Amino acid sequence: MKLTPTIEKSTLLTFFRNRADESLEEIARELGITQYREQSAALNQSMAKTEHGLTATLKQTAGEQQWSRQDLLSVMLLIQYTKNVVMLERRNEIWQYDYMSFSRRIGEIWEPFCKLCFECPLEPITLFVPPLFADVKKLLSQEVRVYIESLPLQAAEKQELLLYYDKVWLLVTSGDIKLELDLHFESNAIRYNVDFKSGFGSNEKGNTNRLLLVAAIYRNLLSNYRCLLFVRSAEHTNNHYFQTLKHSGLWEAYCGNETCQAIAEYSGFDIRRWIDTNVAWFDDFSPAMTDFLRQHSLTEYLVW
């Protein structure tokens, strides 16, 4: 298969289907046809490996032939999309999706799909490694201790203040705080922290509280940080958890087409146009997969 900026979607679908069939034959020999969970996991690993190899070849080819970044990103997205089409089909053949597993899988697909726009951006942005909370705590602790030592107080009073300060930290750090989100990039001297969500479930309280805490740390304890929430589904405009984050003053929250517009603004790539031109799940799926999704009312998750 020759990789070109105008490679056909049908070519990639055929390639991934053939690779998946080869992998499934080998997996069935090793695991047996009854171990559907293990087969599914092995298939996912095999498909990811195939995509990784194809993308590595693509990047080398694009570099040698001096493709534009737009052409490179477009083909990277097409490779990932067609891999996902085939992966969903074959997984459903091995082990049929239910409501929860399918919604979770689409969420897992949505994040890396969008992140490609930032890994190969058209705008001058750079990715960065998020800070560790332990480092943030250490820096802030040093600043506060220096400040307390500078106050015109008796030594015993300073010691008492420090004691109370340590008690507050003990409460805050009673659970692990992870500052790493789905994506971190810098643009125009501002650092952005991004969380991707396909949609909100019926019980997102714990995750919402965590996102509020993480954003509060970035916004109040660190400088030049902004937190962005990119939600796939437009139906979550009135969702309670989405609205809580949106009106918190900590998160800049987007959903549906607003998310696509924000991705285009920061990365420089019009992902909405790309999706409208290339993503056609029900045309690209096998007829059996399309029928299954419609019969089980799972089509809403594929409205991108």
C-alpha positions in Angstrom: 0.0 0.0 0.0 1.4 3.4 -1.0 0.8 6.3 1.3 -0.1 9.5 -0.5 -1.8 12.8 0.6 -4.9 11.6 -1.5 -5.0 8.0 -0.3 -8.6 6.6 -0.4 -10.5 5.8 2.7 -11.6 2.5 1.1 -7.9 1.5 0.7 -7.2 2.0 4.4 -10.4 0.1 5.4 -9.4 -2.8 3.3 -5.9 -2.8 4.7 -7.1 -2.7 8.3 -9.7 -5.4 7.7 -7.2 -7.7 6.2 -4.7 -7.1 9.0 -7.5 -7.7 11.6 -8.5 -11.0 10.0 -4.9 -12.1 10.0 -4.5 -11.2 13.7 -7.8 -12.9 14.7 -6.7 -16.1 13.1 -3.5 -16.1 15.1 -5.3 -15.0 18.3 -7.9 -17.8 17.9 -5.1 -20.4 17.6 -3.4 -19.1 20.7 -6.4 -18.4 22.9 -9.2 -20.4 21.6 -12.5 -19.1 20.3 -14.3 -19.1 23.7 -12.0 -16.6 25.5 -13.7 -13.6 24.1 -12.4 -11.1 26.6 -8.8 -12.1 26.0 -9.4 -12.2 22.3 -10.8 -8.6 22.4 -7.8 -7.3 24.4 -5.4 -9.0 22.1 -7.1 -7.6 19.0 -7.0 -4.1 20.4 -3.3 -4.5 21.0 -2.7 -5.8 17.5 -4.7 -3.0 15.9 -2.9 -0.4 17.9 0.5 -1.9 16.8 -0.6 -1.9 13.2 -1.7 1.8 13.4 1.5 2.7 15.1 3.6 1.1 12.4 1.6 2.7 9.6 1.8 6.1 11.2 5.5 5.8 11.6 5.9 5.0 7.9 3.6 7.9 7.1 5.7 10.4 9.0 8.9 9.2 7.3 7.3 9.3 3.9 5.8 12.8 4.5 9.2 14.0 5.7 11.0 12.7 2.7 8.4 14.0 0.2 8.0 17.3 2.1 4.2 17.0 2.6 2.4 20.0 4.1 1.5 19.6 7.8 -2.2 19.8 6.7 -1.8 16.8 4.4 0.1 14.9 7.0 -2.5 15.5 9.7 -5.3 14.7 7.4 -3.9 11.3 6.6 -3.0 10.6 10.2 -6.7 11.3 11.1 -7.8 9.0 8.3 -5.6 6.2 9.5 -6.9 6.5 13.0 -10.5 6.7 11.9 -10.4 3.7 9.6 -8.6 1.7 12.3 -11.4 2.5 14.7 -14.1 1.5 12.2 -12.5 -1.9 11.8 -11.6 -2.3 15.5 -15.2 -1.6 16.5 -16.6 -4.1 13.9 -14.3 -6.9 14.8 -14.6 -6.4 18.5 -18.4 -6.6 18.2 -18.0 -9.9 16.3 -16.0 -11.3 19.1 -17.9 -9.8 22.0 -21.0 -7.8 21.4 -21.1 -4.3 22.9 -23.6 -3.3 25.5 -24.6 0.3 26.3 -21.9 0.9 28.8 -19.0 -0.7 27.0 -19.8 1.0 23.7 -20.1 4.5 25.3 -16.9 4.0 27.1 -15.1 2.8 24.0 -16.3 5.8 22.0 -14.9 8.0 24.8 -11.6 6.3 24.5 -11.6 6.9 20.7 -12.6 10.5 20.9 -9.7 11.7 22.9 -6.7 10.5 20.8 -8.6 11.5 17.6 -8.7 15.1 18.8 -5.2 15.1 20.2 -3.7 14.4 16.8 -4.6 18.0 15.9 -2.2 19.1 18.7 0.5 16.5 18.0 0.7 17.7 14.4 -0.6 21.3 14.7 -0.8 24.0 12.0 -0.3 26.7 14.6 2.9 27.2 16.5 2.1 25.4 19.7 4.3 23.1 21.9 3.4 20.3 24.2 4.7 20.3 27.7 4.9 17.9 30.7 2.5 18.9 33.5 3.9 19.6 36.9 3.8 17.2 39.8 1.6 18.2 42.7 4.5 17.3 45.0 6.6 20.0 43.3 3.9 22.6 43.4 3.3 21.9 47.1 7.1 22.2 47.8 7.4 25.5 46.0 4.3 27.0 47.7 5.4 25.7 51.1 8.8 27.3 50.7 7.2 30.7 49.7 4.8 30.6 52.7 7.5 29.7 55.2 9.7 32.5 53.9 6.8 34.9 54.3 6.0 33.8 57.8 9.6 34.1 58.9 9.5 37.7 57.6 6.6 38.7 59.8 7.2 40.9 62.9 6.1 38.1 65.3 7.7 36.2 68.2 9.3 32.9 67.4 6.6 31.0 69.2 3.9 32.7 67.2 5.6 31.9 63.9 5.9 28.3 65.0 2.2 28.2 65.7 1.3 29.7 62.3 3.5 27.1 60.6 1.8 24.3 62.7 -1.6 25.4 61.4 -0.3 25.7 57.9 1.0 22.1 58.0 -2.4 21.0 59.3 -4.1 22.5 56.3 -1.8 20.7 53.9 -2.5 17.5 55.8 -6.2 17.9 54.9 -5.6 18.8 51.3 -3.2 16.0 50.7 -5.2 13.3 52.4 -5.8 11.9 48.9 -3.6 11.8 45.9 -3.9 14.8 43.6 -3.0 14.2 40.0 -2.4 17.4 37.9 -2.0 15.5 34.7 -4.9 15.8 32.3 -5.5 14.5 28.8 -3.4 17.2 27.0 -1.0 20.0 27.9 0.2 22.6 25.4 1.7 26.1 25.3 0.7 28.9 22.9 1.7 32.6 23.1 3.3 32.1 26.5 0.1 30.7 28.0 -0.1 27.1 29.1 -3.3 25.2 28.5 -4.6 22.1 30.3 -7.2 20.1 28.4 -9.6 17.4 29.4 -11.6 15.5 26.7 -14.9 13.9 27.4 -17.2 12.1 25.0 -20.1 12.8 27.2 -21.3 12.9 30.9 -22.7 9.9 32.6 -25.5 9.9 35.2 -23.0 10.0 38.1 -20.0 12.3 37.4 -19.9 14.0 40.8 -16.6 12.6 41.8 -14.9 13.4 38.5 -16.4 16.9 38.4 -15.1 17.6 41.9 -11.6 16.4 40.9 -11.6 18.6 37.8 -12.6 21.6 39.9 -9.8 20.9 42.4 -7.2 20.4 39.7 -8.2 23.6 37.8 -8.2 25.6 41.1 -4.6 24.5 41.7 -3.6 25.5 38.2 -5.5 28.8 38.2 -4.7 29.9 41.8 -1.3 28.5 42.7 0.4 28.6 39.3 0.6 31.5 36.8 -0.4 31.6 33.1 -2.5 28.5 33.0 -5.9 28.0 31.5 -8.1 24.9 31.6 -10.2 23.8 28.6 -12.9 21.1 28.6 -13.7 19.6 25.2 -16.9 17.5 25.1 -17.9 15.6 22.0 -21.7 15.5 22.5 -23.8 18.6 21.9 -26.6 17.1 24.0 -24.7 18.0 27.2 -25.3 21.7 26.9 -27.8 21.5 29.8 -26.1 18.7 31.7 -25.7 19.6 35.4 -22.1 18.6 35.6 -21.1 20.3 32.4 -22.8 23.5 33.6 -21.1 23.3 37.0 -17.7 23.2 35.3 -18.6 25.8 32.7 -19.8 28.4 35.3 -17.1 27.6 37.8 -14.8 30.4 36.6 -12.1 27.7 36.4 -12.9 25.8 33.2 -13.5 27.1 29.7 -16.0 24.4 28.7 -17.1 23.6 25.1 -19.4 20.9 23.7 -20.5 19.8 20.2 -19.5 22.2 17.4 -18.1 24.6 19.9 -15.5 22.0 20.8 -14.5 21.6 17.1 -14.3 25.4 16.7 -12.1 25.7 19.8 -9.8 22.9 18.5 -9.5 24.7 15.2 -8.7 28.0 17.0 -5.8 26.5 19.0 -4.4 24.0 16.6 -5.1 25.7 13.3 -6.9 22.7 11.8 -10.6 22.7 10.8 -11.5 19.4 12.4 -15.2 20.1 11.8 -14.7 20.2 8.1 -12.6 17.1 8.2 -15.2 15.2 10.1 -18.0 16.3 7.8 -15.9 15.2 4.8 -14.5 11.9 6.0 -16.4 10.5 9.0 -19.4 8.4 7.8 -19.7 5.6 10.4 -22.8 4.0 8.9 -21.5 4.0 5.4 -18.1 2.7 6.4 -19.3 0.0 8.9 -20.2 -3.4 7.6 -24.0 -3.9 7.2 -24.1 -6.2 10.2 -22.4 -3.7 12.4 -24.8 -0.9 11.3 -27.8 -3.1 11.9 -26.5 -4.0 15.4 -26.0 -0.4 16.4 -29.5 0.6 15.2 -31.2 -2.3 16.8 -29.5 -1.6 20.2 -30.0 2.2 20.0 -26.3 3.0 20.1 -26.2 5.4 17.1 -26.2 8.5 19.2 -22.5 8.0 20.2 -21.5 8.2 16.6 -22.8 11.7 16.0 -19.6 13.6 15.7 
